[in-house]
């Protein structure tokens, strides 16, 4: 099946969405004449904003267990590498869909339909998800976004400040973190200290946590701020339990802001799929819906 790109455009933004992975591949900010989304340079990181399904992060040793059987699974699942079908397209929105196949069933024994939608509204991009259990047993899955926001020309990640929009009395914010192998380790969990609800990205910030996984539904809104307090991008994600912040610090090209239903496996976990932290369960014939918003500041 040939890749299809859909363009959505208004006076403020131009978007491109690719049928491969149902992925948002471009955000062009007309107000500032700049690309906002990372261009997926394969020499650094070859993705823009992949959808993570049916897993987030790594499963321990690349395997998981369900109904007494062991299955292989790559990091972040398989949806991001599959071709989606165009379901609908309007002037300001587009929906793509993915169904299970014989190949997916060998590594993920559930029948499903995954739909991903993008809607452009002013300077906001609504990212919408729907998962339908089309099988006859309860399915378990994770689902998340992974948009990478490019540092503006002449800037690096160290020009960014994270604004959590938290009140001073709420105190520091708790996070989990993976080890170098990509598995969650309790000893790496800690609290990030904030000043007026903010944390500057300084050299070494991502040495303490290779990925910050903010848990407990604490992050409802997170902004990347430029020097002088100018907002660059804000993610609105109320109701989503986990939020990842990641970059490749040695190259300074982008920062990923990632709302997640789920997270990477705990180091050494060999229990059942349904007992893994962060799983969403969905009964036969039922559907799960969620969304978040990307706001590009004028």
C-alpha positions in Angstrom: 0.0 0.0 0.0 1.4 3.4 -1.0 1.9 6.0 1.7 -0.5 8.9 1.6 0.0 12.3 3.1 -2.9 14.5 4.1 -2.4 18.3 4.5 -4.5 20.4 6.9 -4.0 24.2 6.7 -5.4 27.4 8.1 -4.1 30.9 8.6 -1.8 29.9 11.4 -0.5 26.4 10.8 0.1 23.8 8.1 0.1 20.1 9.1 1.0 16.9 7.3 -0.2 13.5 8.4 1.2 10.3 6.9 -0.7 7.1 6.4 2.4 5.3 7.5 2.0 5.0 11.2 -0.9 7.4 11.1 1.8 9.9 12.1 1.8 13.7 12.3 4.9 14.5 10.2 4.9 18.3 10.0 3.8 21.4 11.9 4.7 24.6 10.1 4.1 27.8 12.1 3.2 30.5 9.7 3.3 33.3 12.4 7.1 32.6 12.9 7.9 31.0 9.5 9.4 28.0 11.2 9.1 24.2 11.4 8.0 23.1 14.8 8.0 19.3 14.5 11.4 17.5 14.3 12.2 16.6 10.6 13.1 12.9 11.4 16.7 13.0 10.4 17.6 9.3 10.2 21.1 10.0 11.3 19.8 11.3 14.7 16.2 10.0 15.2 14.1 9.1 12.3 10.6 9.8 13.5 8.4 12.8 14.0 5.4 12.0 16.3 4.8 8.2 16.3 1.8 6.7 17.9 2.8 4.1 20.5 0.5 1.0 20.5 -0.1 -1.6 21.9 2.9 -1.1 24.2 4.9 1.8 25.5 8.6 1.5 26.1 10.3 -1.9 26.3 9.0 -5.2 27.6 11.6 -7.0 29.7 14.0 -8.8 27.4 11.6 -8.1 24.5 8.9 -10.5 25.7 5.6 -10.6 27.6 3.3 -13.3 28.9 -0.4 -13.8 28.3 -2.6 -16.9 29.0 0.5 -19.0 29.8 2.2 -18.2 26.5 5.2 -15.9 25.8 5.1 -13.4 22.9 7.8 -11.1 21.4 7.3 -7.3 21.4 9.5 -4.5 20.2 9.8 -1.2 22.0 6.7 1.0 21.7 4.8 -1.7 19.8 4.2 -2.1 16.1 1.6 0.5 15.1 4.1 3.2 14.3 5.7 1.0 11.6 2.4 -0.1 9.9 0.4 1.4 7.1 -2.9 2.9 8.2 -6.0 3.2 6.0 -7.5 6.6 5.3 -11.0 6.6 7.0 -12.2 10.2 6.5 -11.0 13.6 5.6 -12.5 17.1 5.9 -11.2 20.6 5.5 -9.9 20.6 9.0 -9.6 17.0 10.1 -8.4 13.5 9.1 -8.8 10.0 10.5 -6.6 7.0 9.8 -7.3 3.4 11.0 -5.4 0.1 11.6 -6.9 -3.4 12.1 -5.2 -6.5 13.4 -3.6 -8.9 10.8 -2.3 -12.4 10.9 1.1 -11.0 11.6 0.1 -8.8 14.4 -1.9 -11.7 16.0 1.2 -13.8 16.2 2.8 -11.3 18.5 -0.3 -9.6 20.0 -3.2 -12.1 20.4 -6.1 -9.7 20.3 -8.4 -8.5 17.6 -8.7 -4.7 17.5 -9.3 -1.6 15.5 -7.1 1.5 16.2 -8.1 4.9 14.9 -6.1 8.1 15.1 -7.4 11.5 14.2 -6.0 15.0 13.8 -8.1 18.2 13.8 -6.8 21.7 13.2 -8.4 24.5 15.2 -6.7 27.9 15.1 -3.3 27.4 16.7 -4.3 24.1 18.3 -3.9 20.5 17.0 -6.3 18.0 18.5 -4.8 14.5 18.5 -7.6 11.9 19.0 -7.4 8.1 19.6 -10.0 5.4 19.5 -9.4 1.7 20.2 -12.1 -0.9 19.6 -12.0 -4.4 20.9 -13.3 -6.4 18.0 -12.5 -9.8 19.6 -14.3 -12.0 22.1 -11.9 -11.7 25.1 -10.7 -8.7 27.2 -7.8 -7.0 25.5 -4.9 -5.2 27.2 -3.0 -2.4 25.6 -1.0 0.8 26.1 -1.4 3.9 24.0 0.6 7.1 23.7 1.9 10.0 21.8 5.6 10.9 21.0 5.8 14.3 19.3 9.3 15.7 19.0 9.5 19.5 19.0 12.4 21.0 17.1 14.6 23.6 18.8 14.2 26.9 16.9 17.1 28.1 14.7 20.0 29.3 16.8 18.7 27.6 20.0 19.5 24.4 21.8 17.5 22.4 24.4 19.3 24.4 27.1 17.3 27.4 26.0 14.1 25.6 27.0 12.3 25.7 30.4 9.6 23.2 31.3 6.5 24.9 32.7 4.3 22.4 34.5 1.7 25.0 35.4 1.8 23.9 39.0 1.2 26.1 42.1 4.1 26.7 44.4 2.3 24.9 47.3 2.0 21.7 45.2 5.7 21.2 45.7 8.1 19.1 43.6 6.7 16.6 41.0 7.3 12.9 41.2 8.8 10.9 38.3 9.9 7.4 37.4 12.9 6.7 35.1 14.2 3.8 33.1 17.8 2.5 33.4 20.2 2.4 30.5 18.5 -0.8 29.2 15.1 0.9 29.1 13.4 -0.7 32.1 11.9 1.1 35.0 13.9 0.9 38.2 12.3 2.0 41.5 15.7 3.4 42.7 15.7 5.9 39.9 12.3 7.4 40.9 12.6 10.8 42.5 11.1 14.2 42.8 11.9 17.1 40.4 12.2 20.4 42.2 10.4 23.2 40.6 10.7 27.0 40.9 7.4 28.7 40.4 6.1 25.5 38.7 9.0 25.5 36.3 12.3 23.5 35.7 15.0 24.8 33.4 16.7 22.3 31.0 20.3 22.6 31.9 23.4 20.5 30.9 23.1 17.2 32.7 19.3 17.5 33.1 18.8 14.2 31.2 21.7 12.4 32.9 19.6 12.2 36.1 16.8 10.6 34.2 17.3 9.3 30.6 13.5 9.8 30.3 11.4 11.6 32.9 8.1 9.6 33.3 5.8 11.8 35.4 3.2 9.6 36.9 0.0 9.8 39.0 -1.7 12.0 36.4 0.2 15.0 37.8 0.8 16.6 34.3 -2.3 18.1 32.9 -0.5 20.8 30.9 3.1 21.2 30.1 4.8 24.0 28.1 8.2 24.5 26.5 9.2 28.0 27.3 11.9 30.0 25.4 14.2 32.6 27.0 12.4 35.5 28.5 9.4 33.3 29.3 8.0 33.2 25.8 5.8 30.1 25.4 6.7 27.9 22.4 4.6 24.8 22.6 2.0 23.5 25.1 0.6 20.0 25.5 -2.9 19.8 27.2 -3.5 16.3 28.4 -5.8 16.2 31.4 -6.8 12.7 32.4 -3.8 11.0 30.9 -1.8 9.2 33.7 1.8 9.3 32.5 3.8 11.9 30.7 7.3 11.3 29.2 9.9 14.0 28.5 12.9 12.8 26.4 15.6 14.0 24.1 19.0 13.0 22.7 21.0 15.4 24.8 24.3 15.0 23.0 22.8 16.5 19.8 20.4 19.1 21.2 17.9 18.9 18.3 14.5 18.4 19.9 12.5 17.7 23.0 9.7 15.1 23.1 6.6 15.8 25.2 4.7 12.5 25.4 1.3 11.8 27.0 1.0 8.1 27.8 -1.5 5.5 28.9 1.2 3.1 30.2 5.0 3.0 30.5 8.0 0.8 30.1 8.3 -2.6 31.9 9.8 -2.8 35.3 13.3 -4.3 35.4 13.1 -8.0 35.7 9.3 -8.2 35.3 8.1 -11.6 34.2 4.5 -11.5 35.4 1.3 -11.6 33.4 0.4 -8.9 30.8 -2.8 -8.0 32.7 -0.8 -7.3 35.9 1.8 -5.0 34.2 1.6 -1.4 35.5 -0.2 1.0 33.2 -2.2 -1.5 31.1 -5.7 -0.4 29.8 -8.2 -3.2 29.8 -11.0 -3.2 27.3 -13.9 -5.7 27.2 -15.2 -7.3 23.9 -17.2 -5.0 21.8 -16.2 -1.9 23.8 -14.2 1.1 22.7 -11.7 3.4 24.4 -11.3 7.0 23.4 -8.8 9.7 24.5 -7.2 12.9 23.1 -4.7 15.6 23.8 -4.0 19.0 22.3 -0.8 20.5 20.9 -0.9 24.3 21.1 1.6 26.3 19.0 1.9 29.8 20.5 1.7 32.8 18.2 
